[in-house]
């Protein structure tokens, strides 16, 4: 199949693999890429994402009045990561984390611009934290959104691969599933696998696994860039950490089915070290996609600060379990609280005024204005628009998890009809809403959620696009009332193959596994888990970019 492509072999055509390939191509190397899916899936999971990127001390932040610095960002990262395995599984993860934050605070913005990624003026405030300066969370907004959303991040690298194909520098072999690493002595020297039958399924949809034949390729360096385990619920449950309680019986899925952990497993089978398997990132604000692409397809609500959060029986969640604040802290509460853990869902309760201003949905297909780079449409609809955005209206009208009503009694009845496993008592729900509404009359409050809303409104980015003015949820003029059933949504692996700062994979004894590299989620976004226990958001795409860049440049240095 062409010995001229024997230097670099990349398993996986997602974002991290494409970045590795682009770096190698720019240095004049030839690259072979193998992927089990068809060519429609070039760019992998990143294509479907919202396109958020973690950046530090940028012109976009400064224009919005945000003061940021490396020191503040690194402090936030360390307090969120809570690295506690520094003598073992975190030894390289910690080094990767610091290198990544330094990248995000220095050349990342100019580098992505040179690669063709443009940023919107919007800087979101994701993961606002657990309420402690020394705790988890972003002290300031850092979530920079790319024009084109996930496509705007992945397509510049996909285009570089397409150019390489035209120039004869790239061999892209789709429907090639790697099942084994070939080792010679103590080094990886190639791969073996199965050629799958052609399948023209649309991007993201499942494909046949019918085997037509076998293949084997040699290479001087093999890169595992196959993603994590989020599409494989069996593995998610197998490694579910006891600190988060019991794994839910029912989950929905935020990544395509092919994100199954098989690439990590085959590397481990050859002697690679897989660390921090109990660290994972799943969302608690998942809703069933009324227009599914992959099995159990879920979408995450990107919530503003005003929706009230209740467990399945209608008990209000305690701070810091507030919308947009502490993802895993809320997941832990829902899976360990004596009442909440009995069920696999929770509720947002809000009103029409809140949904119109604050509801956004994660994903390129749910944000057509940003994805299509419709700058006038973004200003018109998101800042000056009336009514909920069209994708949100679709879920209000067609989504199985949404109900609306003009009275609390009617709302509770509808909630109980779509979730009969538990019972929401109408009068108790009313009392929660009344007590919360009593905190609106003054510009100060003892309610931590009201305090958070007022804090968000001090930031012009939130005031314009994400945080509605404080008002009574039970105000008839702001109605109707809305309830949203929220599911656990699987998404990211925070652990992975342990690598040094060049992306070289380590063996179980800590030595370098010659010839084997890993990038992206398969490596825990670097080092086997650079996020530690928590992510600050915008760091998954960014981790693919940075680890792919590191691996690509290391390969160039080693092979030229």
N, C-alpha and C positions, 0 to 999 in steps of 0.2 A: 504493500500500500504506500510505498514511497519512503525510502530510507532517508530522504532529505528532511523529513519531519521528525527525525529521531532525537532531537535535543530536548524539547519541552513538550510534555504531554499533560493536558489539563483535563481533569474529570469534573464535568459540570459547566454548563454554559449560562450560569446565573451571573449576577453583577460582579462578585468577587473574581470568578474565573475570567470574565471578560477584561477586568482591570489588569489582572496578571498578564493576559495575552497582549493587551494594548501596550504595556510597558516593554514586553519582550519584542513586539513588532517595531516599536519606535527605535529600538536599539539594533534592529537589523536581524534579529533571530526569526526562525520559522517555528510555527506552533501548530500542534495537533490538539484539537478539542473534541472530546467524546461526551455525548449526552444521550440519556436513554429516551428523551422525548423528541418530538419532531421540531423542525426549524421554526415553527410558529412560536415556540416557547423561549426564543433567544432573549436573555435578560432575566429569566427566572422570576422569583418572587418580587424582586424590586420593581418590576413593571407594574404590579398591582398596588404598590404602596402609595401613601399620601405624599411622599417626596420630602419629608422633613429631615433637615440636617442640623446637627449640633455644631454651632460655631460660637466663638468667644471674642468679644470686643470688636464688633464689626461696625462698618458705617451704617448698616441697617439698624442696629441697636442704638447707636448714638443719635441717629435722626429721631428716634422715638423716645429719647431721654433716658435710655438704659445705660448705666455705668457697669461695665464688666471688666474682668481681668483674668489672667491665667491663675493668679493666686486664689481668687474667689471660686473659679470653676474647679480647680484642683481640690480645694477644700470641700466643695459640694460633692465631687466625685468620690473622694475617700470616705466621707461620712455616709454616702449612699452605698458604696461597694462593701464597706465593712469587712475588708479582707481579713480573714482569721486563719488562713492556711499558708502563711508566708514561708514557712520552712518546707513546704511541699507543693501542694497543688496551685497555690497562688504566687509562687516565686516569680514566674514569668508573666503571669497575668497582671501583677502590680506594675511591672516595668512597661508592659504594653499600655496599660491605662495612662501612665504618666506621659509616655511618648505620644499617645493619641491626643490628650488634652493639650499638650504643647503644639501639636500639629493644628488642632482646631483653633488655637489662639494665635497662630502665625501664618503659615503659608497655605493652609487649606483653602481659604476663600479664593486666593489668586490662582491656585492650582486647578480647582474645579472650574473656574471661569475659563482658563486656557483650554480645558478639556471640552468646553461647550455647555456647561451647566450654568444657567442664569437663575438668580434668586428674585423672588417677589419682594416687595417692600415689607411684607408681613413677617413679624417675628412673634411666634406664639409662645405662651408660657405654659409649657407642659410640666407634669410632675411637680406641682407647687410645694409638695413636701408634707412632712408629718407634724409640722408646727414647732419644730425645734431647730435652732441655728446649727446645732451639732448633729442634726438628724438627716434623714433622706430628703432629697429634693433639690430643685433649682431655685437659687435665691433670686434669680432674675430671668426674664424671658431669653431663651437661646434657640428656640425651635424655628429655624429658617426654612421657608417653604420654597421649593424649586418651581419655576415655571414649567408646566408639563407634568407636575407631580412626579410619581415614580417613573413615568416614561421619560421625563426630562432629565432624570439621573441616569437611567439605564441606556437610553437610546444613543447618546453620544459614543458610548463604548461599543454598543452593538454595531453602529455605523463604522467604527474603526475596524471591527472584525470583518464586516462586509467588504470594506475596501481591501483588507488583507486577502480575502478570498479572490477578489478580482485580480489582485497583483500576484497571486500564486504563493503568498507567504503563509496562508492559513489553510489547514485541512480540517473542516468541520464535519464530523461524522455523527449525525443524529441517528437515533434508534440503535445506539451501541451502549449496552449496559455492562459496566465493569463489574465483575464478580470476584476478582482476585488480583492482588498485587504480586508481581513476579519479583522474587528476591534472588540475588546471587551473592553468596557469602553473607555479609551483614548489610548489604545495600539493596535498595529497590531499583530494579533495572527495567521495569516495564509493567504491563497489565495484561490480563486475560478477561474475556467476557463473552457475552452473547449478542448476536445481531438479532434485533427484534423485527417483526414484520412491519411493513409500512403502515402508517396510521395518520390520516389527515384530520384528526380531531382538532377543534379550535383550541386556541391558547388556554391553558389552565384546566381543560377537561381531561378526564382519565383516558388512558390509551391501552391498547391490547398488550399483553405480555407474551404473545406467541413467538417462539424462538425459531428463527430460520437457519442459524448457523453459529459458528464460533469465531473468535478472533483473538489474536495476540499481537501486541506491539511492544517494541523495545524503546527505551528513552533514557537519556542521561538524567532527567529529573521528572518526577511525577508530582503533580499538584492536586490535592483533594480539595475541591470547592463545591461540594454537593449539598450544602445547607445543613439544617438541623433535623429535629424529630417532630416538629409541630403537627405534621399531617398524619402521624402514626400514634393514635391514642393508646395503643397497647404499650409502646415505649414511654409515653408520657406518664401513664399510670405506674409502670414499672419503676421509674425513677422519681416519682412524686415524693417530695420531702415531707417527713413527719412534722416538721415545724409548721407546715401549711395545713395540717390536719389531714383528713382523708381526701383522696382524689374523688371528684364528682363522678357519679354513675353516668351522667349525661353531660356532654360538652359539645360545642360546635367548633368549627375549624376555620382558622383565619389564613391558612396557606393551602396551596394545591396538594392533592393527594400524594404526589411524588416526593414531597418533602418528608421522607420516611426514615432518615437516619442510616440508610444502607451504606453510604459512603464512609461514614465514621466507623461503622461496624466492620467493614472489610479491612480498613486500616488497622483497627484494633486486633483483628484476627491474625494479622501479619506481625504483630508485636508493638504497634504504636500505642502510646499512652493516652487514654481518654479520661479526662479529669473533670471534676465539678459537675458530674452528671445530675446531681440533685438541685442544681440551680437552673431555674427556668422562668420565663416571663409570659404569663397568660393574663388576659384582660377579663375584667368583671362586668364590662358594659357591652357584651356581645348581643347582637340581634340576628335572628334568622334572615338570610337574604331571600326576599320574595322572588328574585330572579337568579337562582343559583347557577354557578359555573362548575364548581367541584362538589363532592359529597359533603353534606352538613355544612355548607358554605355559610359562614358568619361574617358580619360586618361589625366593626367597633364604632360605637358612638364616641366622638370626640367632644366631651361635654364642657359647656361653660359652667360657671360656679353655682347656678341658682336652683337646679333641680333638687328636690328632696329625695333622699335615698332610704328605702325601707327594706327590711328582710321579707321573706315570703309570707309571714304572718302579719305584716303591717307595722312592725316595730321600727322606729327610726334608727338608722345606724349612727354610731357615736363618732365624733371627731377623733382622729383625722380621716375617718372614712367618708370623705367628701368628694364630690365629682372633680376629677382632674388633679387630685392631690397625691395619693399614695397607692399605686396600683397593687403592689404585693401586700401592703398593710391591710388593704380592704379585702383582698383575697384570703388572707390569713383569718381575718375576722369572720368572713362568711363561711369558712370551712372549720372553724373551731368554736364559735359561739354556740352554746347549748341549744338555742332555738334555730338560728340561721343554718347551722350545719346539717339539719335534717332535710334540707331541700337543696336543689341544684340551681336555684335562681333567686333573684332579688328584683326590686322595683325602683324605677324612677317615677315620681309624681311631680307634675309641673302643670303649666297652662300654655295656651296658644301663644301668648306674648313671649314666653321663655323659649319655646321651640322655634319661633321665627328668628330670634336673635342669636340663640346660643347653640343650636344643634348643628353639628357638622358630622359627616360620616367619613371614616378613614377609607382611602382607596382611590386609585386613579379613576375608576369607572363611576365613582360616586361624586366626583368633582369635575364635571365636564368643562366648566369655565376655566379653572386653573389648568386642567389637562390640555385643553385646546388653546391655551395661552390667550384667552379672550380678556385682555386687560380692561377694556371698557365694560365688559359684562361683569367682571369681578367688582369693579367700583359700583356699578349700577345695582347689582343684586345683593352684594354682601354689606355694603355701607348704606346705600340709600334705598334698598329694595323694600317692598311691602310684601308681607307673607313669608312663609317658609320657602327655602330653596327648593327647586323642582325635585331633586333626589330625595329630600326629606319628605316632601308631599307624597311622593310615591310610596314611601314606607308608611306614612300615616294612613294612606288609602288602602294599601295592599299588604302591608306587613302583618304577619301573624301575631306579633308581640305588642301591637299598639291598640289601645282602646281609648275612647274619649266620651265625655259626658258633661252635662250641665250642672249636676249635683254630685256631692260626695257619695250619697247612697247609690246612685246609678253607677258611678265610677267603680265603687267597691264591688257591686254586683257583676259588672263586666270583668273586673280583674279576677274574681272567683270563677267566672265561667271559662276563662281561658287557662286558668291555673288551679284546677280543683284539688290539687294535692294538699293545699293549705287553705285557710280561711282568713280573709282580711275583714275585720269587724268594722263596719262603717263609722260608728261613733268614735272609736279609738282613732281611726284615721283622721276624722274631722278635728279631734282635739289636738293631734300633732300639728295639723295645718294651722289651727287657730293660735296655738302657742307660738309657733314660728312667726306668723303674721303680726303678732303683738310686738315684735321686736323691730318693726319697720318704721314706726312713727318718729323715732329719733335718729340723729346722725351717728349715734353710738349704740352699742349693743353688747350683751353678754353672750349672745349666740355666736359660736365660732364660725358657722357658715355665713351668717350675715356680715361678720367682720371680714371674712374672705371675699365676699362680693364687693364690699366697699374698697378693700385693698386692690382688687382687680380693676375696679373702675378708676383708680388713680393712674393706671397705665393706659396711655392713649390707644395703644393697639387693641387692648381688650375693650375699652370704652366704645371704640368705633365698630368693632366686628364681633365681639365674643361675650360681653357681659351686659345684660339688660339692666336698666335702672331698677333699684330695689322697689318692690311693690308687693302687695298682698297677693299670694297665690289664689286666694278665694275671692278676689275682686272680680265680679261678674264681667266688668269691662275688659278684663284680660283673658277671659275664657274662650273656648271651653276648657275644662280640666282634661288632662291627658295622663295616662299611665303607660309605662313601657316595661315589659317583662325582659329582664336582663339575664343572659346566660354566661357561663364561663367560656371564653373564647381562646383556644390554644393558638400560640403564636411562635415564640422564640425559645431556642436553647441558649442559655447563658454560659454553659460549659462546652467543652469540645476537646479536640486533639491538642495536646500541649505542644507549644512551639517556642523557639527562641525568637529574638527580635528580627531575625531574617526570615521567619516563617518556616524554619526547618523543624520537622516533627521530631519529638523525643520518643525514645523507647521507654519501657517500663522501668528500666534501671536509671533513667535520666540521661543516658547518652544520646548523641545525635543519631537519628535514623538516616543514614546517608542516602541521598537520592529522593527523599520524600519530603514534600512541603504541604502546608495546608493554609487556606485563606478563607475569610468570611465566617459564616456561622459554624462551619465544620470545625473551626479552630477556636470557637467561643469568641469570634471576632478578634482573636489574637491572644496567644499565650495560654489558651485553654480556658479563657473566661475573664476578659479584661473588665467586665462590668461588676465582677463580684456578685453580690446578692441582688443588686438593684440597678435598673437602667435609668438614665436621665432623659431618655427619648431623643430622637434624631441621631442616635448613636449606632443604630443597626445598619442603615445604609452607609453612614459614615465609617462604621467599622469594616464594612466590605470594601469601601474605597481605600481606606488606609492599609488594611492588611493585604489587599491585592497589590497595592503600590509597593509595599515593603517586599513582598514575595517576588514581584516582577523585577524589581531592581536588584534583589539578591541573586536571582537567576542570571541576570545580565552580567553581574560581577563574577559569578562562578563559571559561566559557560563561554564568555567571550575570550 
